[in-house]
Amino acid sequence: MVENRPFLNVLTHLVLILGVAVVVFPVYVAFIASTQAPGTFFRGVTPLLPGPAMVENYAHMLTEGMSTSGAPPLWLMLINSTWMAIIITGGKIAISIISAYAIVYFKFPFRTLAFWIIFVTLMLPVEVRIIPTFAVVSNLGLLNSYVGLTLPLIASATATFLFRQFFLTIPDELMEAARVDGAGPIKFFKDILLPLSRTNIAALSVIMFIYGWVQYLWPLLVTTDSRYYTIVMGIKRMAAYADQQPQWHLVMAAVILAMLPPVLVVIFMQRLFVKGLVETEK
Amino acid sequence: MQTKRTIFSNKGLPYLLLAPQLAITIVFFIWPAAQAVKSSFEREDPFGLRTSFVWFQNYTRLFTDPNYLNSFGRTLIFAVSVTFLAMAIALLLAAAVNRLIRSSNVYTTLLVWPYAVAPVVAGILWWFMFNPSIGILPYALGQFGITWNHRTSGTDAMILVIIAATWKQISYNFLFFLAGMQSIPNSLTEAAAIDGAGPFKRFWTIVFPLLSPTTFFLMIININYAMFDTFGIIDGTTSGGPNQATNILVYKVYDDGFLGLNIGSSAAQSVILMLIVIALVFVQFRFIERRVQY
């Protein structure tokens, strides 16, 4: 701070408190709604103070779910979401780090072409090519499987670029020394490059986990069997029924549970999250 | 392209390392995109038995279809509003946090987590708050004599999705603005303060111009976000309604192709969207090579 201005300090805090309040309020209302007893939402306005039924609502959703909407119990959807996020994270990092290694540490025909093919994935979000991508996945017989849920989302230009940029900053002497000592490409990658990339991998994992968790359209298309529903897509089905049968207390319990894992990841790994976010976009 | 001074000389290994990434890219990205381009020039008969090549007919039909042009306009309103609101609010919050020394971490933590909320969940949160019969906000608005109903009023529905999309994007912009402000050397603002510039003048004449690379970058990212990543928000709340009022381009591709089964038209729309993304990515990368400087 350059100089002391008490009035401006107060104003700063006021702005921030107001900002935080706006950001937190919808989640507060959702949480309060999720603690209400059944029947609260037949009439009147949403209450703003906690109700008595928090434990029952969450237990009911986790073990039974909303059977009227055809959605399975939440524990199953939470497990599916977790698997999906973890497989996408692991897959993206694994294939990106080896392709960045190939691009930086080898010279071979069609290297630039390969780089551009990877680059193209940036330009084709799933939303704009849904029908043909769906056709490919269905022709390969991958509907209703974890492979179908995750494999098409695993290619990643951003991760490849990040690792490429990072490898370019590693001093050449390191590799020369390794070669003098007789290390081949696999050994160099495993014993030197991989340990050096640890922080980058961790930061990227946080971002990719969130990316995998919040996927919506893709699971909606490839899963028709409720055993493969993820929680983020399942919520839509529940909410669609909430207007006819006012079971908002149950829907909001599901909403809170669907938000919690990735939000906790952001809060507890904030340093890695910020690093991952800021660096993948540069 | 840049590489190392010394390299490994294996012949087959680099191809092996690139194979998984390239295979997935070709099978799930390039092949479907090529299919979309192909079917955008074709028309399928209603029973899906015959397809015929129709040149640019799908495209000309789109650009004479009032629904599609309307969707273009809706997308423009939506994207511009979300970009402007999310960036303005984030800039204000980042400037405030940047003034603080002790409590900045607490505020940052409290502000960044919506990044991790899925768009569809963000949509449902606000859908619930604005629910015309039990929602808390229509009740509050009612006290001022304003009737809220996003099920019948297109304007209300548009405001709803803009608010939900903005709410989710503030955290992202906030982090980038804050990082940008923290990289501005203190000596600049200190010198200005000695010359008698007050806090607001310092912000507009020093900090804000120096942030222009961040601002420009965020603008591209936000337009991209509003146009493509908000599918979940629309699908979770209004499903494009009422009466097409929130049917933005990315939702219309899905609506016409998957629900309406009009493959040719949906493919043509996909191709148009791809061109928009390519333009945005191109602008973004041009800018990274040569940053906006003053």
Interface residues (C-beta under 8 A of the other chain):
Chain A: M1 V2 E3 R5 L8 N9 T12 V15 L16 G19 V20 V22 V23 V24 F25 P26 V27 V29 A30 A33 F41 R43 G44 V45 T46 L48 A94 I95 S96 I98 S99 Y101 A102 I103 V104 Y105 F106 K107 F108 R111 T112 A114 F115 I117 I118 V120 T121 L122 M123 L124 P125 E127 V128 R129 I130 I131 P132 T133 A135 V136 V137 L151 P152 I154 A155 T160 L168 D172 M175 E176 R179 G184 P185 F188 I210 W213 V214 Q215 Y216 L217 L220 L221 V232 M233 I235 K236 A239 P246 W248 V251 M252 V255 A258 M259 P262 V263 V265 V266 I267 Q270 F273 V274 L277 V278 E281 K282
Chain B: M1 Q2 T3 K4 R5 T6 I7 F8 N10 K11 L13 P14 Y15 L17 L18 P20 Q21 L22 I24 T25 I26 V27 F28 F29 I30 W31 P32 A33 Q35 A36 S39 I89 L92 L93 A96 V97 R99 L100 I101 Y107 T108 T109 L110 L111 V112 W113 P114 Y115 A116 V117 A118 P119 V120 V121 I124 L125 W126 W127 F128 M129 N131 I134 G135 I136 Y139 W167 I170 S171 Y172 L175 F176 A179 N186 T189 E190 A193 P199 R202 F217 I221 F228 D229 F231 G232 D235 G236 V250 V253 Y254 G257 F258 I263 S266 A267 S270 L273 M274 V277 I278 V281 I288
